[in-house]
Amino acid sequence: MNNRLTRSDVILIGAGIMSATLGSLLKELVPEWNITVLERLDKAGEESSNEWNNAGTGHASLCELNYTVEKTDGSIDISKAIKTNEEYQVSKQFWSYLVNSKLIRNPQDFIEPLPHMSLVQGEQNVSFLKKRHETMSKHPLFHGMEFSDRPEQLADWIPLIMKDRNGNEPIAATRIETGTDVNFGALTRMLFDHLKSKNVEMKFKHQVDGIKRAEDGSWELKVRNLENGAVERHAAKFVFIGAGGGSLHILQKSGIPEGRGIGGFPVSGIFMVCKKPEIVAQHHAKVYGKAPVGAPPMSVPHLDKRYIGNQESLFFGPFAGFSPKFLKFGSMFDLITSVKPNNLLTMLAAGVKNMSLTKYLIEQVLLSKEQRMEALREFVPNAKSEDWELVVAGQRVQVIKDTSAGKGILQFGTEVISAADGSIAALLGASPGASTAVSVMLEVIQRCFPEKLKEWEPKLKEMIPSFGISLSKNPELIQEIDAYTSKALGLGPKSHSSESMNDRKVVI
């Protein structure tokens, strides 16, 4: 064991989109801070952030039906959709700042404009979608959303889906052109390349085996070099655990009281992928449907065009599955070793409450390729098995905790867990994760560095012009930010002014 203690101001555990985002924000706010990144794999962005391990949707609530709920009085609650959209706008602002500052280049390498659509069948679902459209299209964040239940219009929007479609069941869709496809793996690698140029130390094949509080209040980490087996000691005043599904185990090792009673439930995913140019050319959108009854939200079926590297492809899925691993490259013992005395009852309660989910996951695991093709043919009636291949996506670990709603509640979304003194924070959960990474990391900064916020506020507003402002309450600002980010990220011409947001003061 190497007894030499390597000290940093900040340690980021995990080289995914979250650590890349937090590191990039902190390097702009305090360039002099010394930052070290620890990653157990041999390169950045290989787990949940990797482009083949997620759907690449820039989650802005433009197509995700599970972000809007029909209430008992028949009205549509779009509050979650508004929140998610605003958070995605924050991400686009920060990416635009990085591009305009020449800290990262070639935004087309990680983001492309792509229409987002919702598609439903059946009279009841069509009625829901129409009411959803009426509600959302009135809100400035969703300006330009179209609705149609006319087959000839749908055939123009989604020819591959409408071709050879039989039956008289009502069908309808909404469409909005301001959606995006995001290569989060490419973005993650670009951000870490930028950080390396700023002297951030990247230590790959380094696994955190232990973490404890030192007498001076800093955190001391026991880190194993997986190449040679050597054990190293690292310390920092602030530690961020952004290790995807691996975050829970490291959080538990920290022993902070805020991490007690929290469990995790892993869900794996499989996509069907088509790379044949003559088929890919017939579909230009991300089209989301409704999740089957009992399915987790991340299993909403969707047919997406993807831009990965220099190749266009189609993704369909995801089909959910179960593996006890918390990471794609994890251990079969991840789930069982995450069960501790302080979360045992919570985990047992979750197991009892989610029997239908467990049954659904088992059924999904047992599906043959042909059964998956039948699900695909509900979207693409003439899909041929030989044109599609199976790709195993990344693992997602949903948070389980006790809430006011009861014991052992399965949480969907992302959650920040931080110590009371702000010296350590962990990110748990899943979608819309990567799309809202900047907002989530700003939450980490606000929680963990409250004494610095006043000093950092001017820089934060330079990087994110809407920082501290509700976009929902400022429709004119929405237009300005949309024009600014569209120009910086190459997302197509807009009718609004393209004046740089960094050249003006936001006055509310």
N, C-alpha and C positions, 0 to 999 in steps of 0.2 A: 504493500500500500504506500502510495506517495503521501507523506505527511505534510508536504508543502501546501499551504492554503492559498488558492487563487481567488482574489477578491475582485468583484465587479460592482458597479452601482445597481445594475439590473441584470437578472437572469431570466431568460425566456425559455420555458421548457416546451419543446415541440416546434418543428419548423413548418407549420401550416399557415393558412391565411390569417388566423387570429394573431399569432405571434408576429408575423410579417407586418401586419397592420399596426399593432401596438408599437413595435420597434420603430417603424417609419414615423409615426406620430411623435414619439419621444425624441427621436433624433432631430426633428425639426424644432421641438420645444426647448430641448436642452442638449445641444450638439456635443457638449463636453462630457456628457455622461458616458461611462464605459458599459457597454452591453455585451453579454455573452449569450449565445443560443446553443442549447443542447438538444440534439435530435438522435434518436436511437437507430434510424435508418441511414442509408448512405447518401441521401440527397433530400432536398426540400420538396414539400408538397406531394408526398407519396401516399398519404392516407386519405382522409375525407376530402381534402382540398384538390386532390388529383382530378384532372378533367374526365377520366374514365370512371371515377368513383362517385360522381354526382351528375345531376341532369343539366347543370350549367344555366339554369334559369336565373335571370336577374329578378329575384322575387320582389315584385312591386304591386302584388295583389291585382294585377290586370286580368289574370286568367284563373287563379286558384280559388275554386268554389268553396273550399273549406275555410277560407278567411272571411266569408260572409255567412250570416245565419238568419234564417227566417224565424221571426218571433211569433209568439202565440196569436198576436193580433194581426198577423199577415204582413207586417212591415219587415224590411230587411235591415239588419244591424251591420253596418259597414265600418264600425269603429276599429276593428283589428286590421281591416284592409287599409284604412287611412294611416294607422300607425306604421304598418310594414312599408307602405309606399314612401312615407316621409323618411324612414330610416334608409331606404335604398337611395333616395335623393341625396342623403348625406354621404353615402359611399361614393356616388358619382361625382360629388363636389370635390372630395378629397383626391380621387383619381385624377380629376381635371387639374387640380392644383399641382399634382406631381408631374403631369404631362407638360403643363405650361411652364413649370419651373425647370423643365428638362432633367428631372430626377429619374423619370422613366420615359421611354420613348415608344413609338409605334403602338398606340392604343388598339389599333386593329388586330394586333397579335393576341389581345385578350378579350375584346368586346366588339360585338357586331349588332347592328339594328336588326330586329326580327319581330314581326307581328306576334302578339299574344292573343290567344283565342280560348274561349270556353265553349264546349260542345255538349249538348244534352239531348236525350231522346225520351219520349213519353209525354203525355199531356201535362202531368203534374210538374215534371222537371222543366218543361218549356215555360209554363206559367211562372215558376220560380225565377228562371233566367231572365224573363222579360221584366219582372219586378226588380230584380237585381240591377239590370241595365238602367231602368228608369231612375233608380236611386243613385247609382254610381255616376252616371253620365252628367248629373246635375252638379257634381262636386268638381272643383277646378283641377284636382289631382288626376281625375279620370276623364278629362276633356277629350273628346274625339272618339270615345268608345261607341261602336256601332252594334246594332242588333238586327238579326234577320232570321226568319223562319221560312224563307222562300228557297226551295231546292236549287233553282237556277242561280241565285246569288251565292249560295253555299258552294255550288260547283265551281264558281269563279274563285272563291276564297280558298277552298280546300279540295282541289280536283281529285287527288289520290284517295281521299276519304269518301268522296261522293260517287266515285266511279263504280259502276256495277252494283250500287246499293239498291236492294229490293225492300218491299214492305211499305205499308201505309202509315207506320208509326210516326207521329209528329217529331220533327227534329229542328233544332235551332242552335244558333251560335252567336257569341259576341266577338268582336274583333277590335283591336286597337293597335295602331302602327308603331307606337312608341315603346314597345317591348324590346328586350335585349337577350342575346345569348352570350354568356360569359364563360371564358376559359379560366376558371379559378386556379388551376394548376399553373398555367402560364403566368398569371398575375402574381401568384405567390413567388415563383422563381424570379420574376422581374424585381419584386420588392426586396428579396434577399440579395440579389445582385447589387441593387442600390445600397443596401445596408453594408454589404462587404466593402463597397467603395468608401464608406464612411467609417471604416475600421471596426465594424462590429465583428466580433470573433464567432465564427461558425464552427461548432464542434459536432461533426457527424459521427455516427456509430458510437454515441455516448448515451448510456442509459442511466437514468436517475434511480438508484436503488434505495435511497434513504434521504430524509429531510428532517432537520430538527432545529429548534430555536437555540441560538447561541446566547451567551450571557449579555452581550451588548445589544441584543434585540434583533440582530441580523439573522439570516437563515443560512445554515450550513448544509450543503448537499453532499451526499456520498454518490459518486458518479463512476460507473464502470465503463472503461474503454473496451468496446466489444471486439476490436481488432486484436488486441494483445492481452486482454483480461486485466490490465492494470486498473487499480482503484484510485480515483482522484478525489480531492476535496475542493469544493468550490463554495464561495459564500457571496451573499449580496444583501443589501438593505431591502431590496424589493424583488419578489419572485412572482412571475406570472406563469400559471400552469395552463398552457394552451395545447395540450397533448391529445385532443380529440377524445376518443373513448378511453384513453389511458389516463385522463385527468383525474378520474374518481379515485383510483388507487393512490396516486401521489397526494391528492388532497387528504385522504384518510391517513397517510403516513405523517402528514404535517401535524395532526392532532389538534387543529384549531376547533373550538367548540362549534363554530358555524357549519362545519362539515359533518357534524354528527347527525345520525338519523337519516342520512341521504343514501339512496341506493340507485342502481342503474339497471335498465333492461335493454339488452342488445337486440337490434333488428338488422338483418342483412338484406341485400337487395340484388336483383338480377335485371339487366336490361336486354332486350332484343335489339340488335343493331344491324342496319342495312347500309352497305357502302356502294351499292350498284348505282352509278351515275344516272342511268336512265330512269330509275325509280326515285332517287333523291331529288332529281330535278322537278318532280311533280308535286313536291310539298315544301312550302316556304312559310313556316309558322311553328310556334309552340302551341299545341292544342291540348287543353286539359279537360278531362271528363269528371265524373263524380266517383268517389271511392265506393267500393262495395260495402254493404252493411257489415260492421265488425272489423273493418280494415283500419289500420293506423293511418293518420293523415299523410305520412310520407309515401303511402301506397296508392295515392290518387293516380289513375291511369292517364298517361299523356303520350302524345306522339310529337316528337321534337326534331326540328332540323338542328344540327350541331355543326359548329365550325371548330375543328381540332387540327392544329397545324395548317397544312395546306389542303386538307381534305374535308369535304362536306359529307355528312352521313345523317341517317335517321336513327333516333333512339325511341324505343317503345318500352313502357314499363312505368315504374319498377314493379317487379314481382317481389313481394316480401318473402323473407325466409328467416330461419332462426339458426343462430350459431352462438355458443357460449362465449365466443371471443368478443372482446371489447374493441379490438382493432382488426383490420383486414390481415395484418401481419402480426397478430397477437397470439395469445395462448388459449388453449381449450379450457384452462382453469380460471380464466378471467372472471367469469360470473360467480363461481363458487367462492373464490378468494375475496370477492368484494363484499360478501356477507359478513358482517361484524355483529357483535353483541348489541351495539347501539342502533343497528338498522334491521335486525332480524325480524322483529314484529312488523315493521313497515313493509319489508319485502314479502313476508307471508300474507299480509293483508292485500298487497297488490296482486299476488298470485291468485287469491280467491276472487278478487273483483274482476280480474281480466282473463277468466277462463275462456270466454268467447274469442278474445284476441289470440290466446295460445292455440286454440283449435284452428283458427284462421291461418296462423303461421305454419302449423303442421301441415295443413292442406296445401299451402303454397309450396312448401319444401318438396312435397310428393308429386307436384305437377310434372308431367312429361313435357318435352319440347312441343309436341303436337297440341297438347292442352294449352300451352302458352300461345301457340299460333292461333288457336280458336279465340282466345281473348283478344289477340291482335286483330283478327278479322272482324271484330265488332267495330274497329276503327277503320281498317283497310280490308274491305270485303274480298278482294282478289289477291291477298298476300300469299306468297308461295314459300314454303318452308326452306327451300334451298337458297332463298335470297336473304335470309336472316340468320344471324348467329347469336349465341348467348354470351353475354359479358357479365362477369360477377362484379358488382359495384362495391362501394365501401360499407363499413359497419357504422351504424348509428346507435348511440346509447341514450335512451330516453331517461330523464330524471324521474325517480320515484321518491316522494316525500310525504310527510303528513301536512295537511293544510286544513283550513277552516271547513273544507268540504268533507273531511274525513281522513282516515288513516290509509297510508299506502296508495296515494293518488299518483297516477301516471301522468307526468307533465309532458306537453308537446311544445317545442320551441327551445330557445336557448336561455341559460340562466347563469348569472355571475354570482359566485360565492366568494366573499372576501372576509378577511380578519377584521376585527373591530378597529385595530390600529392602522389598517391599510397596508400592512407590510407584505401581504401575500394575497393573491386572488386566483381563482380558477374559473374556467369556462366549461360548463357542462351542457349537454343537450344536442339538438340537431336543427333541422330546417326551421326558419329561413337562414340560419347561421351565417354562411359566407356572404350572402347578399347584404346583410346588415352588419358586417364586421366592423365598419368604422363607428357606427352608433354604439355598438356593444363595447368597443375599446374606449370610446369616450366615456362610457359609464364607468369602466375600470379606472380611468384617469380621475374622474370626478370623485369616485369613492375613495381612492387610495392616495390622492395628492390634493386634498381640499385646500391645504394651506398655500398651494402654488397657483390656484385657479385664477386669482386676480392678476397675477403677474403674467400668466400664460394666455389670458383672454384675447389680447390683440392678435397674437399669432394664430390662435384657434379660429378667430373670425376671418383671418386672411386665408387660412386653409379651407374653412367651411363657412362661407358667407352667411348661411342661415343658422349658424350656431346660436343657440339660445332663443330662437324664434320659431313660432308655430307656423309652418307653411300653410296649414289649413285655413288659418285666419288671415293670410296675406296672399290672395290670388295673384296680385301683380308680381310679387316676388317669385311665385311659382313659374311664371312665364319667363322672367329674367334668368332664373337658375336653369330652366330647361334649355334656353338658348345658349347659355354659357357652357353647360356640360355637353350639349349636343355638338357644339363647335369644337371644343377641346378633345372630345373622344371620337369625333368623326361619325356621329350618329345621324347624319343627314341634315339637309337644310331645314330651317324653321322660319316661320313668318315673323317671329319676334325679333327684337333687336339682339345682335350678337356682341354687344359691348362686354368687354371682360369684366367679370365680377370683382377682380382684384384692382380694377381701375376706378372703383366707385365705392362710396360708403352706403351701407344699407341703412335707410332711415325709416323707422316704423313709428 
